Amino acid sequence: MTARILRRSLAGLVLLGIPWGSGVAVEWADETVAHSERQAVLVLSGVGVATETFRVTQEYCDHEGECEVRGIEEVTLGQHVPEDVLDGHLDRILSPRVDRILLGPETTQIQTPTQVIETESAFGEGLQAPVGVDPKTYTETMREQLDEKLAAPLAEVISAARDERYEHMSQTEQATFITERARQTGIPAEVLERMSESVRVIGFYTSAAGADWRITKREQEDDDGEEYFDYRSEIRAEVPTGVAVFQFNGERFEVRDVITPVDYPDALNNRGRSGKTTKQESAAWRMDIEPHLISAYRSAFVDNISTLEQLLVEEHADFRYAAPVTEAGLRNVQVPFGDQQNVRPDALVAFYRTIDGEEERIGWGMVRDVGETCLVLPEGERTDSSVRVLARETRIERSDRAEEIPYSGVFLGYGGSYQGNEIELDGEPAGGAGGQAYANLIGSYNLAFTQNAPQRSQWWVHLEGGIGVARGGDVEIDGGEQEINRGFAGRLGLFAERRIYPMGRSYVGLGVGVTGEILRLKHEGEGFEEDDLDINTLHVQPRLTLGAFLTPHTQIQAQAGYAYNVVDGISYDDEHNDADARPEVEFTNGFYAGLQVVHHASFADGLFGGGDEPAERCNELRDDRGSQAAACTPADAIARAFAH
């Protein structure tokens, strides 16, 4: 730790998960404490709970769908349930872009890129998450406990580090200073050193929780066609969860923010609900509800942890990865973050520069190749990420700052389209009848980002649905007029598309998809009354997309394609007409044109995700190499020195 590092602005220049400096490894004696330039976040292992008692509403539904409440049962779940879940899912709330310190009552665990180290320490004894309090009381209670336990030693270390004499100490003298303060306070030296550089503490709480227990009677049929009844028991738990972010201001801790998904209507699972379904042989309320309720509770709490990670990154730049540009070209730049920081292929990155004393965004881009930045690797084996510059106000230069743009890889939007498949009667075009104009809803899904699949870079999947109008028209056949009246049209399509970026933020997409359409029309002519004409079709549709990112979170797309009729079903209502009196109906191939706008769906983060997290590779390397890792971060040296 140096005074230069401590004076760095945590809001802007503290790096999350990557070293800002040269990255040169420093050898430390066993009796000293090393320095680290990765940000550390201390996580309170205790979870505050508003109540340990669930009020479970019992509801019975018969096989005809009629439901009624039969009673209310109270079940007590201890504070240990959410604490066990948190302990097993720490990776979901804090990615490996930061060093994580999990503070328990008897042990302190430090997770770094190269080791997971656990030390026996009673350091956390005075930090006990309260039970039976509201969120405001929880945050104030934990703030007071942090002040009592941490404020004084942190203030002393930070104050000393800002002293000119400290800055001129040797690294060994600085380390000895921290070690002595650690022995005096009972705080593990590695924790004190890490916290003095990046003072962030997060703690979790749950508000009043509830659950519904529904038993549904269902009519089933066995293999012999015999009907029977069974019963489905479903328990759904609601566990509103929040995270409090504390920050040390040099003298005491402050509540930096309190984030609750329920305050974000667009957040996925913002109510923290999840369920557990089982079968049972009768409608009796005899099942032991507690294990099923615990399972539903765990699922809801885990879902909330994922949502809170998304919101932390969106609301606080401190929790995003950032680094200076190391190499800069006109269209591509290199940045020293990658898989260690959980960077995914096709992720979005913004570029910043300080101009006239203020930091301004000067451009943004998209990750082309994710760098191999695992800190367990020797420095010479690490590679930077390559970022394609999509928009810039000026040329990106070395040492401009690159920072993560919160991104889910999912876009939702709307648009309009026209599909020119038309109806022919006895081989004659019916005046454009059958052409469809649609208002569409669109969902776009980036496979590389959401699946963490570099080989699928710039492959997109689109799900499109639309309703609209099918055109009418007429034609004269054998001297008699045939008329198709306009009617309803609906479509559903699934497309795969590969994009290339020939210039800036503009792209060209080549894709193919399958679409199904339904048309409901009226047909009348000489010799028969007006009749219902139904057309159900399946098309294969290759298409070309010309698109552009208006902003990192908004795209506009124009599309052109051709719909090849693969399957069609044409039918009439034959109640009152002679089929022989009608002409033969065919549905042709036709062109497609569309225009649409899609917007980033931040709430979808985690909803469509798959594949391993990028940092899993680094964790595997860490576990394989253990203490023999070729490159050891200074934070690990701290922990080993203290443990010995």
Summary of the structure (lengths in Angstrom):
residues: 644
radius of gyration: 31.1
end to end distance: 20.9
largest distance: 106.4
contacts: 2222
relative contact order: 0.13
helix: 24%
strand: 44%
